[in-house]
Amino acid sequence: MEKNNNDFKTKKKPLVSIIDFLSGAAAGVTQTLVGQPFDIVKVRQLVLKQSVGDIISNVIKTDGYSGFYKGTASPLVLSAFCISFQIAGFKTAQRFFAKNNHDGDETKLSITELALSGLFSGFCFSWLLSPMELFRIKMQMNTGEKYKSSFDAGLKIFKSQGIRGVWFGYYASTLRESIGSLIYFVVYETLIKYEIKRTQKKRTEISSSRIMVYGGIAGVSLWTANFPIDSIKSRQQSCDSSNSPYKSFNHTARVMLSE
């Protein structure tokens, strides 16, 4: 038994793994393809204050069913990188805490350590997510066809508004993703630990259906807590930084509350 413990302690795991990036990329692409139609309805509802039925009818009437994937180009490419950084950041923080506090055993991480790992993962990709979502929102609100694509939106925004225009709404994006990742990973990992304890199975033996259910619960928890921040961010990023009526995150929140 002593030998096995020593072997466990001397077995070194890299803090960052290429598998983390690849699994994150696959998750990012899947998330974008599944979620884009819902996202375009959500953004227009937040900004235009129309009903879901009216928005769906207008999208189909104006752009056909392909309109639900308007502005998908940049998210599809960049989401792969974003979620890669998110997953890699979370796993890196997990391994750091495990290595320093639990002899490398990631199953012993506390709720606080999981929360800090999730918080760190949000910071790891919000810098890339913020402009990506800005370009996507510009395309989703592009009823006058000002932009030909999300990439075209990015170029035109950079030329006319500079770096500030590209990262307009960055604070809201970072706040949303940091809090969101914290909540998501704490809920998800807690449920996985519960499943392992309940069934006495290894993590790799948990069924895919059970993993999807727990991921769904974690996602609902994330958006329940995070939706107000997302509403503020979407309202900010629907306007140009050069002539925006919203001076800051707090000002946008006050305007929305007054409405």
Protein Blocks (a to p, Z undefined) as FASTA:
>chain_A
ZZmmmmmmmpccdfbdfklmmmmmmmmmmmmmmmmmmmmmmmmmmmnopafklmmmmmmm
mnojmlmmgoklmmmmmmmmmmmmmmmmmmmmmmmmmmmmngopaklpcfklmmmmmmmm
mmmmmmmmmmmmmmmmmmmmmmnomafbfklmmmmmmmmnommlmmgoklmmmmmmmmmm
mmmmmmmmmmmmmmmmmnopafklpcfklmmmmmmmmmmmmmmmmmmmmmmmmmmmmpcf
klpcbfbfklmmmmmmmZZ
